Amino acid sequence: MPLIDLIGYAAGFLILISIIPQILKSWRTKSAKDLSLSRYIIYITGVLLWLIYGIVLVNGPMILINSINLVLASSVLYLIIKYGKSSKKKKN
C-alpha cells in the first residue's frame, strides 16, 4: 500500500474517533443541548461531498473513511433531533 494511502487512513481514523466521545456523551446523558443542529447539517453535507469526490477519484481511503464518518455524524444528528435541547423536564 502506498505511503500516501496510509497517511490518508491514519488522518481519517483520527477524525473518525474524534466524534465518538460526542456520540457516547449525548447517548448516555440523553441530551444534545450543547450541540448545534446547523453545524451537524453542514458537516454531514461536507462529508457527503468528500465521499462523492472520493468515489469519483476511486480513492479507497476517502471512500472508506467518509462512509464511516457519514454514519457517525448522522448518529449525532439523530441524537440532536431525538433529544432536542434536553430530554429532562425543566424545573421552574
Steps between C-alpha positions, in 0.01 A plus 500: 500500500640841407613728784252768395212255551631412847511870585143536370377209711682631810359852460152369434514264798591787732210706367264206548595429858471868587121486458448187712523673841223740392275213396561315827445809717176597326373143512585453869361834615202489265570865423629694203443843648850627421510374142423708195252350255616728218865409562430131459285553190785698342756242617302206357459684169877552486570135583254391230677720245839355604354152457376582150840652419673184624269281291571706188876474565468131595697577816465217752594693815263787417213266422541283810566776750228733373246216485561420867515869588164556331344229718656637821410864426148392408482327839575831672239673284248232599581557869458876459159450340393228745605674820461858386621745760456245778285199575476605867213725597599850605427597859333839549 
